[in-house]
Amino acid sequence: MTGSEDRVSARARLRWMLHWGRESNQPPGPLGRARALGMVVWILFIIVPVVSAITNKGSGTGHVLAIAGAVAFSAVYVWLVMTWWETDTHWRSLALVGVMLVLAVALTVADRPSWGFLFTYCAACVGLVVPSDLGMPAVVLCALTAYGATVAGGGNSGTAVGFAASAVGIGLLLVLMRDLRMRNHQLMEARAELALSAVAEERERFARDLHDLLGHSLSVIAIKAELAGRLLKLDPERAAAEVADVETVARESLREVRQAVSGYRQPTLDKELEGARVALSAAGIAADVQRAPVTLDPEVEAVLAWTVREGATNVIRHSGATHCQVRVRAGLADAAVEVVDDGDGPACLRGEEVHHTGNGITGLTERAEQLRGRIEAGGLPEGRGFRLAVSIPVNAATAG
């Protein structure tokens, strides 16, 4: 599964958990129980219209129709409360609200004006299902309908105003509650997105660090092992020394990898310069290392140290050079590392932009950009040789 698919799956799982309170294959948590209790309370309220219709004094067809209307109103209400949160049933929820309004108007006008209290239920459902930007106007329209239906049914204006005010109060409360719920939902999704992004960035950082660590160390090990193999018969003592160096480099690499896993590793410029000198010499490449005696911020120094390591690794692996110069300079504005060789350079780098290069240069570019630095990588104008240069503002870490 790719990283993008991982993110899609994580988002879908998050939305499911946000709605139900936790995963479906586990017992309901506090949020799920609270939602279930809220549904039960809402559904219990709808018993009132049915009880009112049955206990109302009346006889004949009108009474039966009133009971049927109240039962139908309650059934539609229960259906709506049980399904309003399902995003794929939004239009059905709006239709159910419309049916409730029609039944409320019919009962209030045709039977008795006291049915005007049904509009409170209608306003509550309007607040639940109507989009937030239209919620308030929809609730006010529902309240005006309650007033008009109550007056048309024979009720006085005071009763009509009471029903309308009740509808407005409950409706706007549900609009606010729904808006708050949606904002909390969006906040939780945003937090989940930030967590996913942080994990992805950490994975990229870890992969970049391991590449830089192992790429350099394994190159040195391979070169020294090859040299030891050639010297084994000609000069056993020197071959043994090279094997000992291989062991030392391997142990050092293991230590650095362990530190990288623990998140405590921070390369130093002096150490990388010395490592580059040793590695280049072992590869038969004359090394000229120049270092300005300046103390740098640890983050700036780390990027320059990675540059030395990546530059030396590329020279050893790809250049076929006989001479390499590593210069470290530092001024008031910025500090820089420049690695120049007289070889052919990596085929993927000759004449190409930095974003077309391999993983090492790509990782180095990302490190430099984090500190507002600049990287240059390409062949020399005279046609032979390759240059890698990185410059970082000396105050970049503090400013960042």
C-alpha positions in Angstrom: 0.0 0.0 0.0 1.4 3.4 -1.0 1.7 6.4 1.3 -1.3 8.2 -0.3 -3.4 5.1 0.2 -2.3 4.9 3.8 -3.5 8.5 4.3 -6.8 7.9 2.6 -7.4 4.8 4.8 -6.4 6.7 7.9 -8.8 9.6 7.0 -11.7 7.1 6.4 -11.0 5.3 9.7 -10.9 8.7 11.5 -14.3 9.8 10.1 -15.8 6.4 11.2 -14.4 6.8 14.7 -15.5 10.5 14.9 -19.0 9.5 14.2 -19.3 6.4 16.4 -17.0 7.4 19.1 -14.5 4.5 18.5 -14.0 1.5 16.2 -17.1 -0.5 15.4 -15.6 -3.9 16.5 -15.2 -2.6 20.1 -17.7 -1.8 22.8 -19.2 1.7 22.6 -17.1 4.3 24.4 -18.3 7.3 26.3 -19.0 9.3 23.2 -20.9 6.5 21.5 -23.0 5.9 24.7 -23.7 9.7 25.0 -24.9 9.8 21.4 -27.2 6.7 21.9 -28.6 8.2 25.1 -29.3 11.5 23.2 -31.2 9.6 20.5 -33.3 7.8 23.1 -34.2 11.1 24.8 -35.1 12.7 21.5 -37.3 9.8 20.5 -39.1 9.7 23.9 -40.2 13.3 23.3 -42.2 12.3 20.3 -44.6 10.2 22.4 -46.2 13.5 23.5 -48.1 14.1 20.2 -49.4 10.6 20.1 -50.6 10.7 23.7 -52.1 14.1 23.1 -54.1 12.8 20.0 -55.4 9.8 21.8 -56.4 11.5 25.0 -58.0 14.4 23.3 -61.8 14.4 23.5 -63.3 13.7 20.2 -65.0 11.1 18.1 -65.6 10.1 14.6 -63.5 10.4 11.5 -61.8 13.6 12.6 -60.5 12.1 15.8 -59.2 9.0 13.9 -57.5 11.2 11.3 -55.9 13.3 14.1 -54.5 10.1 15.7 -53.2 8.9 12.4 -51.6 12.2 11.6 -49.9 12.3 15.0 -48.6 8.7 14.6 -47.4 9.6 11.1 -45.7 12.7 12.4 -44.0 10.7 15.2 -42.9 8.0 12.8 -41.3 10.5 10.4 -39.6 12.2 13.3 -38.1 9.0 14.6 -36.9 8.0 11.1 -35.3 11.4 10.7 -33.6 11.4 14.1 -32.2 7.9 13.4 -30.7 8.8 10.0 -30.0 12.5 9.8 -26.2 12.2 10.3 -25.8 9.9 7.2 -24.3 12.1 4.5 -25.7 10.0 1.7 -29.3 10.6 2.9 -29.2 14.4 3.1 -31.9 15.0 0.5 -34.1 12.4 2.1 -33.7 14.1 5.5 -34.8 17.4 3.9 -37.8 15.6 2.4 -38.7 14.2 5.8 -38.6 17.6 7.4 -41.0 18.8 4.6 -43.4 15.9 5.4 -43.3 16.9 9.1 -44.1 20.5 8.3 -47.0 19.4 6.1 -48.4 17.2 8.9 -48.0 19.9 11.5 -49.8 22.5 9.4 -52.6 20.0 8.6 -53.2 19.1 12.2 -53.0 22.7 13.5 -55.3 24.1 10.9 -57.8 21.2 10.4 -58.0 19.8 13.9 -57.0 22.3 16.7 -54.6 25.2 17.1 -52.9 23.5 20.1 -51.1 21.3 17.6 -48.9 24.3 17.0 -46.4 22.8 19.5 -45.4 20.4 16.7 -43.5 23.1 15.0 -41.0 23.0 17.8 -40.1 19.5 16.7 -40.0 20.7 13.1 -37.7 23.6 14.0 -35.3 21.3 15.9 -35.1 19.0 12.8 -34.6 21.9 10.5 -31.6 23.0 12.7 -30.2 19.5 12.3 -30.4 18.9 8.6 -30.4 22.3 6.9 -26.8 23.5 5.9 -25.3 25.9 8.5 -25.4 29.0 6.4 -29.2 28.5 5.8 -30.0 27.2 9.2 -31.1 30.5 10.8 -33.4 31.6 8.0 -34.9 28.2 7.8 -35.7 28.2 11.5 -37.3 31.7 11.3 -39.4 30.5 8.3 -40.5 27.5 10.4 -41.5 29.8 13.2 -43.5 32.1 10.9 -45.3 29.0 9.6 -46.1 28.0 13.2 -47.6 31.5 13.8 -49.6 31.5 10.6 -50.9 27.9 11.0 -51.9 28.6 14.7 -53.8 31.7 13.8 -55.4 30.0 10.8 -56.5 27.1 13.0 -58.4 29.5 15.4 -55.8 30.2 18.0 -55.2 33.7 19.4 -52.1 35.7 18.6 -50.6 35.2 22.1 -50.6 31.4 21.6 -49.3 31.7 18.1 -46.4 33.9 19.3 -45.6 31.4 22.0 -45.4 28.5 19.5 -43.3 30.6 17.2 -40.9 31.7 20.0 -40.5 28.1 21.1 -39.7 27.1 17.5 -37.1 29.8 17.2 -35.5 29.1 20.5 -35.2 25.3 20.0 -34.3 25.6 16.3 -31.5 28.1 16.8 -30.1 26.1 19.7 -29.9 23.0 17.4 -28.3 25.2 14.7 -25.6 26.2 17.1 -25.1 22.7 18.4 -24.8 21.3 14.9 -22.3 24.0 13.9 -20.3 23.3 17.0 -20.3 19.6 16.2 -19.1 20.2 12.7 -16.3 22.5 13.8 -15.2 19.9 16.4 -15.3 17.3 13.6 -13.2 19.5 11.4 -10.7 20.3 14.2 -10.2 16.5 14.9 -9.7 15.9 11.2 -7.2 18.7 11.0 -5.3 17.3 14.0 -5.3 13.9 12.4 -3.9 15.4 9.2 -1.2 17.2 11.1 -0.3 13.9 12.8 -0.2 12.1 9.5 2.0 14.8 8.0 4.4 14.7 11.0 4.7 10.9 10.6 5.4 11.2 6.9 8.0 14.0 7.5 9.7 11.9 10.1 9.8 8.9 7.8 11.4 11.0 5.1 13.9 12.4 7.5 14.8 9.0 8.8 15.2 7.5 5.3 17.3 10.5 4.3 19.6 10.1 7.3 20.0 6.4 6.8 20.9 7.0 3.2 23.5 9.6 4.0 25.0 7.5 6.9 25.1 4.1 5.2 25.9 5.4 1.7 29.2 6.9 2.8 30.2 4.2 5.3 29.5 1.3 3.0 31.4 3.0 0.2 34.5 3.2 2.5 34.1 -0.4 3.6 33.8 -1.6 0.0 36.9 0.3 -1.1 39.0 -0.8 1.9 37.8 -4.4 1.5 38.8 -4.3 -2.2 42.2 -2.8 -1.3 42.8 -5.4 1.4 42.0 -8.2 -1.1 44.5 -6.9 -3.6 47.2 -6.5 -0.8 46.6 -9.8 0.8 49.4 -11.6 -1.1 51.6 -8.6 -1.8 51.6 -6.9 1.6 49.8 -9.0 4.3 50.6 -6.5 7.1 49.0 -3.6 5.2 46.1 -5.8 4.2 45.6 -6.6 7.9 45.6 -2.9 8.6 43.0 -2.2 5.9 40.8 -5.0 7.4 41.2 -3.4 10.8 40.1 -0.1 9.2 37.1 -1.9 7.7 36.2 -3.2 11.2 36.5 0.3 12.7 34.4 1.9 10.0 31.8 -0.8 10.3 31.6 -0.4 14.1 31.4 3.4 13.7 28.6 3.0 11.2 26.7 0.7 13.5 27.1 3.3 16.3 25.8 6.1 14.1 22.9 4.1 12.9 21.9 3.3 16.5 22.2 7.0 17.3 20.1 7.9 14.3 17.4 5.4 15.4 17.4 7.1 18.8 17.1 10.5 17.2 20.3 11.8 18.9 22.7 11.9 16.0 24.1 15.3 14.9 27.2 15.1 12.6 30.0 17.5 13.2 32.0 19.2 10.5 35.5 18.3 11.8 34.6 14.7 12.1 33.1 14.5 8.5 36.1 16.4 7.1 38.5 13.9 8.7 36.3 11.0 7.5 36.3 12.4 4.0 40.1 12.7 4.0 40.5 9.1 5.1 37.9 7.8 2.6 39.3 9.7 -0.4 42.9 8.7 0.4 41.8 5.0 0.7 40.2 5.4 -2.8 43.5 6.7 -4.2 42.2 10.3 -4.6 44.4 13.1 -3.4 42.4 15.1 -0.9 42.9 18.9 -0.2 40.8 19.9 2.8 40.6 23.5 3.9 38.5 24.5 6.9 37.8 28.0 8.3 38.3 28.0 12.1 34.8 29.3 12.9 32.2 28.0 15.4 28.8 27.5 13.8 25.3 26.9 15.0 24.8 23.1 15.4 22.0 23.0 12.8 24.0 24.9 10.3 27.1 22.8 10.9 25.1 19.6 10.5 24.0 20.6 7.0 27.5 21.5 6.0 28.8 18.2 7.5 26.2 16.3 5.5 27.4 18.2 2.4 31.0 17.0 3.0 29.8 13.4 3.5 27.6 13.4 0.4 30.2 15.2 -1.8 33.0 12.8 -0.7 30.7 9.8 -1.3 29.8 10.9 -4.8 33.5 11.6 -5.7 34.5 8.1 -4.5 31.6 6.3 -6.2 31.0 8.1 -9.4 33.7 10.6 -10.4 36.8 8.6 -11.4 38.7 11.6 -10.1 42.4 11.7 -9.0 42.1 14.9 -7.0 39.4 16.4 -4.8 39.3 19.7 -3.0 37.0 20.3 0.0 36.7 23.9 1.1 34.8 25.2 4.2 34.4 29.0 4.5 32.4 31.1 6.9 31.6 34.8 6.7 29.3 37.3 8.5 26.3 36.4 6.4 26.7 32.7 5.5 28.8 29.6 5.8 29.5 27.2 2.9 31.0 24.0 1.8 32.4 23.3 -1.7 33.5 19.9 -2.9 35.3 20.0 -6.3 36.9 17.1 -8.2 38.6 16.6 -11.5 36.6 13.6 -12.6 33.6 13.0 -14.8 31.0 13.3 -12.1 27.8 11.2 -11.8 26.1 10.7 -15.1 22.8 11.7 -13.6 24.2 15.1 -12.5 26.1 16.2 -15.6 24.2 19.1 -17.2 21.1 18.5 -15.1 19.3 20.6 -12.5 19.4 19.6 -8.8 15.9 18.2 -8.7 16.8 15.6 -11.3 19.6 14.1 -9.1 19.8 11.1 -6.9 18.5 10.6 -3.4 21.7 12.0 -1.7 21.5 15.4 -3.5 17.7 15.4 -3.1 18.1 14.9 0.7 20.8 17.5 0.9 18.6 20.0 -1.0 15.8 19.4 1.5 18.1 19.9 4.4 19.5 23.2 2.9 16.0 24.5 2.1 14.9 24.0 5.7 17.5 26.6 6.8 16.9 28.9 3.8 20.2 27.7 2.2 21.2 27.3 -1.4 22.7 24.3 -3.2 24.6 24.1 -6.5 25.6 20.9 -8.2 26.9 20.5 -11.7 29.9 20.1 -14.0 32.7 22.6 -14.2 32.8 25.0 -17.2 36.0 23.6 -18.6 34.2 20.3 -19.3 35.9 18.0 -16.8 35.3 18.0 -13.1 32.3 18.3 -10.8 31.3 20.8 -8.2 28.9 20.5 -5.2 28.4 23.6 -3.1 26.0 24.4 -0.3 25.7 27.7 1.5 23.6 28.4 4.6 22.9 31.7 6.4 24.7 31.7 9.7 21.7 32.9 11.6 19.2 30.5 9.8 18.7 28.2 12.7 17.9 31.1 15.1 15.6 32.8 12.6 13.8 29.5 11.9 
